[in-house]
């Protein structure tokens, strides 16, 4: 049972490599490598808003956005023959990242810290 599951996953991964030019392992590595930086940049962004440091705010919000988008940019740059709906989903995820960033930046100004 486990051997069948492993072989099925390997087959799907190989199909993704051959058909779309995207390696799922590289995507997951980029995604997981960005996670600690994403949380740290979110913390530092909110901290910069709380103490009103605009230079730090721009730096850490840029890091936050870059770590949010990095794995999906890998798919956009190296992917080929992708269906149209993949581009829609990636655009939605990037838009959601931007919207989340804007909300996080505005929340402290409206709340008790502002």
C-alpha positions as CSV (number, residue, x, y, z in Angstrom):
1,X,0.0,0.0,0.0
2,X,2.7,2.5,1.0
3,X,4.9,1.4,-2.0
4,X,1.9,2.1,-4.3
5,X,1.3,5.5,-2.8
6,X,5.0,6.4,-3.1
7,X,5.1,5.3,-6.7
8,X,1.9,7.2,-7.5
9,X,3.4,10.4,-6.0
10,X,6.6,9.9,-7.9
11,X,4.7,9.4,-11.1
12,X,2.8,12.6,-10.6
13,X,6.0,14.5,-9.8
14,X,7.7,13.2,-13.0
15,X,4.6,14.1,-15.0
16,X,4.8,17.7,-13.6
17,X,8.5,17.9,-14.5
18,X,8.0,16.6,-18.1
19,X,4.7,18.4,-18.9
20,X,5.1,21.7,-17.2
21,X,8.8,22.0,-16.5
22,X,8.2,22.6,-12.8
23,X,9.8,20.4,-10.2
24,X,7.5,20.0,-7.2
25,X,10.4,19.3,-4.9
26,X,12.0,22.7,-5.8
27,X,8.7,24.4,-5.2
28,X,8.3,22.8,-1.8
29,X,11.9,23.6,-0.8
30,X,11.4,27.3,-1.8
31,X,8.1,27.4,0.0
32,X,9.5,25.9,3.2
33,X,12.7,28.0,3.0
34,X,10.7,31.2,2.8
35,X,8.4,30.3,5.8
36,X,10.7,31.5,8.6
37,X,11.6,34.7,6.8
38,X,7.9,35.3,6.1
39,X,7.0,35.1,9.8
40,X,10.0,37.1,10.9
41,X,9.3,39.8,8.3
42,X,5.7,39.9,9.3
43,X,6.8,40.4,13.0
44,X,9.3,43.1,12.0
45,X,6.8,44.9,9.8
46,X,4.2,45.1,12.5
47,X,6.9,46.2,15.0
48,X,8.0,49.0,12.6
49,X,4.4,50.1,12.3
50,X,4.0,50.1,16.1
51,X,7.1,52.3,16.7
52,X,6.5,54.3,13.5
53,X,9.8,53.6,11.7
54,X,9.1,54.1,8.0
55,X,12.5,53.0,6.8
56,X,12.2,49.6,8.5
57,X,8.6,49.4,7.5
58,X,9.4,49.6,3.8
59,X,12.3,47.1,4.1
60,X,10.4,44.4,6.1
61,X,7.2,44.8,4.1
62,X,9.2,44.2,0.9
63,X,10.8,41.1,2.5
64,X,7.3,39.9,3.5
65,X,6.0,40.3,0.0
66,X,9.0,38.7,-1.6
67,X,8.8,35.6,0.6
68,X,5.1,35.4,0.0
69,X,5.5,35.4,-3.8
70,X,8.8,33.5,-4.3
71,X,7.5,30.0,-4.8
72,X,4.8,31.1,-7.2
73,X,7.3,33.2,-9.2
74,X,9.3,30.0,-9.6
75,X,6.3,28.4,-11.3
76,X,5.7,31.5,-13.5
77,X,9.4,31.8,-14.6
78,X,10.2,28.1,-15.2
79,X,6.7,26.7,-15.9
80,X,5.7,26.0,-19.5
81,X,2.5,24.8,-21.1
82,X,0.6,25.8,-18.0
83,X,-3.2,25.9,-18.2
84,X,-4.8,29.4,-18.1
85,X,-6.3,28.8,-14.7
86,X,-2.9,28.3,-13.1
87,X,-2.1,31.9,-14.0
88,X,-5.4,33.0,-12.5
89,X,-4.6,31.1,-9.3
90,X,-1.1,32.5,-9.0
91,X,-2.4,36.0,-9.7
92,X,-5.0,35.5,-7.0
93,X,-2.4,34.2,-4.5
94,X,-0.1,37.2,-5.2
95,X,-3.1,39.6,-4.9
96,X,-4.1,37.9,-1.6
97,X,-0.5,38.4,-0.4
98,X,-0.6,42.1,-1.3
99,X,-4.1,42.5,0.3
100,X,-2.9,40.8,3.5
101,X,0.1,43.1,3.7
102,X,-2.0,46.2,3.2
103,X,-4.4,45.0,5.9
104,X,-1.6,44.2,8.4
105,X,-0.1,47.6,7.8
106,X,-3.4,49.4,8.3
107,X,-4.6,47.5,11.3
108,X,-2.2,48.9,13.9
109,X,-3.0,52.5,12.8
110,X,-6.7,51.8,13.4
111,X,-6.3,49.9,16.6
112,X,-4.9,50.6,20.1
113,X,-1.4,51.1,18.8
114,X,-2.3,54.0,16.4
